[in-house]
Amino acid sequence: MMLRLRGPGTSGVAQNGMGTALGKQRTVVAAAAVGALGVGAVVGGVWWSGRTTGAAEPRSACATTSRHALDVTAARLCVALSDGGLPEILGVPGERTRQGMWFGAPDSSRESDDIVHEMVQVGPYSVAIVRYRGFPLTEMEGGGKLTVGGHRADWFTTTTNGEQSWTVEAAWDAADSGAGTYSVLISNDRSPLGKEESLRLSTAIAEKVLPTLPDWRS
């Protein structure tokens, strides 16, 4: 059972019919993403899954010859995370950034990249970016409490199987026009992260990685 909250005292309920439908879809995505971070596997059997590798050369593991939208977008997210200086941000400078897995949204095909999830491993840490197309933060109550790279951003909590985690989410553009959002999730396999540390690290990664992505707009 998964509960999604958008901050203190808010319910995370969307403000209109379209937002409610999209919010439900994102709830499934968040549950699967958090479950994947925790157990390194697809949750509930509802995802279309792609490569899984522990290659020593991160960028080479990101490469794809496919022209399908899902594959191309996942490869771009993979490169951004590999080049994002994650070992230094996470305080484990001797570790490599190794590719974990990537997923597409439930019922999607590789021609659709409406929702794409990419995960990497850095020592004891698992870091994921989830890319959502066509969903403004303002469709959810309590949005806009943070700023990432000058863009409207927010945080929310997710509870899966009794374990709570915190996610930082930022709009693609500064105006939060509804083009899309990125979510950054992080976990530590050896020691559970509290709210303050989780949000600090997720925000630092978002500030470094998200502006390098092609959908990020000034």
Solvent accessible surface area in square Angstrom, and as a share of the most:
residue,aa,sasa,rsa
1,M,207,0.92
2,M,25,0.11
3,L,104,0.52
4,R,19,0.07
5,L,56,0.28
6,R,0,0.00
7,G,6,0.06
8,P,102,0.64
9,G,91,0.88
10,T,37,0.21
11,S,57,0.37
12,G,10,0.10
13,V,87,0.50
14,A,13,0.10
15,Q,118,0.53
16,N,72,0.37
17,G,60,0.57
18,M,145,0.65
19,G,0,0.00
20,T,52,0.30
21,A,63,0.49
22,L,47,0.23
23,G,8,0.08
24,K,139,0.59
25,Q,73,0.33
26,R,5,0.02
27,T,42,0.24
28,V,64,0.37
29,V,0,0.00
30,A,4,0.03
31,A,20,0.16
32,A,3,0.02
33,A,0,0.00
34,V,17,0.10
35,G,9,0.09
36,A,0,0.00
37,L,9,0.04
38,G,58,0.56
39,V,111,0.64
40,G,35,0.34
41,A,46,0.36
42,V,52,0.30
43,V,48,0.28
44,G,69,0.66
45,G,71,0.68
46,V,70,0.40
47,W,21,0.07
48,W,87,0.31
49,S,59,0.38
50,G,26,0.25
51,R,57,0.21
52,T,101,0.59
53,T,45,0.26
54,G,51,0.49
55,A,31,0.24
56,A,50,0.39
57,E,106,0.47
58,P,29,0.18
59,R,142,0.52
60,S,74,0.48
61,A,14,0.11
62,C,1,0.01
63,A,79,0.61
64,T,59,0.34
65,T,143,0.83
66,S,32,0.20
67,R,230,0.84
68,H,66,0.30
69,A,34,0.27
70,L,0,0.00
71,D,11,0.06
72,V,42,0.24
73,T,9,0.05
74,A,0,0.00
75,A,13,0.10
76,R,125,0.45
77,L,2,0.01
78,C,0,0.00
79,V,42,0.24
80,A,11,0.08
81,L,0,0.00
82,S,21,0.13
83,D,75,0.39
84,G,4,0.04
85,G,25,0.24
86,L,0,0.00
87,P,15,0.10
88,E,111,0.50
89,I,41,0.21
90,L,10,0.05
91,G,57,0.54
92,V,34,0.19
93,P,95,0.60
94,G,79,0.76
95,E,72,0.33
96,R,119,0.43
97,T,7,0.04
98,R,93,0.34
99,Q,2,0.01
100,G,7,0.07
101,M,19,0.08
102,W,15,0.05
103,F,1,0.00
104,G,0,0.00
105,A,4,0.03
106,P,27,0.17
107,D,154,0.80
108,S,27,0.17
109,S,55,0.36
110,R,99,0.36
111,E,112,0.50
112,S,39,0.25
113,D,16,0.08
114,D,69,0.35
115,I,8,0.04
116,V,0,0.00
117,H,0,0.00
118,E,0,0.00
119,M,2,0.01
120,V,0,0.00
121,Q,73,0.32
122,V,0,0.00
123,G,33,0.31
124,P,13,0.08
125,Y,22,0.08
126,S,2,0.02
127,V,0,0.00
128,A,0,0.00
129,I,0,0.00
130,V,1,0.01
131,R,10,0.03
132,Y,7,0.03
133,R,110,0.40
134,G,35,0.33
135,F,3,0.01
136,P,20,0.13
137,L,0,0.00
138,T,65,0.38
139,E,36,0.16
140,M,5,0.02
141,E,64,0.29
142,G,34,0.32
143,G,24,0.23
144,G,30,0.28
145,K,92,0.39
146,L,58,0.29
147,T,87,0.50
148,V,0,0.00
149,G,39,0.38
150,G,54,0.52
151,H,6,0.03
152,R,92,0.33
153,A,0,0.00
154,D,0,0.00
155,W,26,0.09
156,F,3,0.01
157,T,9,0.05
158,T,0,0.00
159,T,39,0.23
160,T,16,0.09
161,N,130,0.66
162,G,68,0.65
163,E,115,0.52
164,Q,91,0.40
165,S,23,0.15
166,W,31,0.11
167,T,0,0.00
168,V,1,0.01
169,E,0,0.00
170,A,0,0.00
171,A,0,0.00
172,W,4,0.01
173,D,17,0.09
174,A,51,0.39
175,A,82,0.63
176,D,10,0.05
177,S,81,0.52
178,G,17,0.16
179,A,26,0.20
180,G,3,0.02
181,T,0,0.00
182,Y,2,0.01
183,S,1,0.01
184,V,1,0.00
185,L,7,0.03
186,I,6,0.03
187,S,27,0.17
188,N,26,0.13
189,D,93,0.48
190,R,188,0.69
191,S,59,0.38
192,P,121,0.76
193,L,34,0.17
194,G,41,0.40
195,K,85,0.36
196,E,149,0.67
197,E,64,0.29
198,S,2,0.01
199,L,27,0.13
200,R,134,0.49
201,L,2,0.01
202,S,0,0.00
203,T,40,0.24
204,A,37,0.29
205,I,0,0.00
206,A,0,0.00
207,E,77,0.35
208,K,106,0.45
209,V,1,0.01
210,L,1,0.01
211,P,59,0.37
212,T,94,0.55
213,L,7,0.04
214,P,87,0.55
215,D,26,0.13
216,W,36,0.13
217,R,109,0.40
218,S,140,0.90
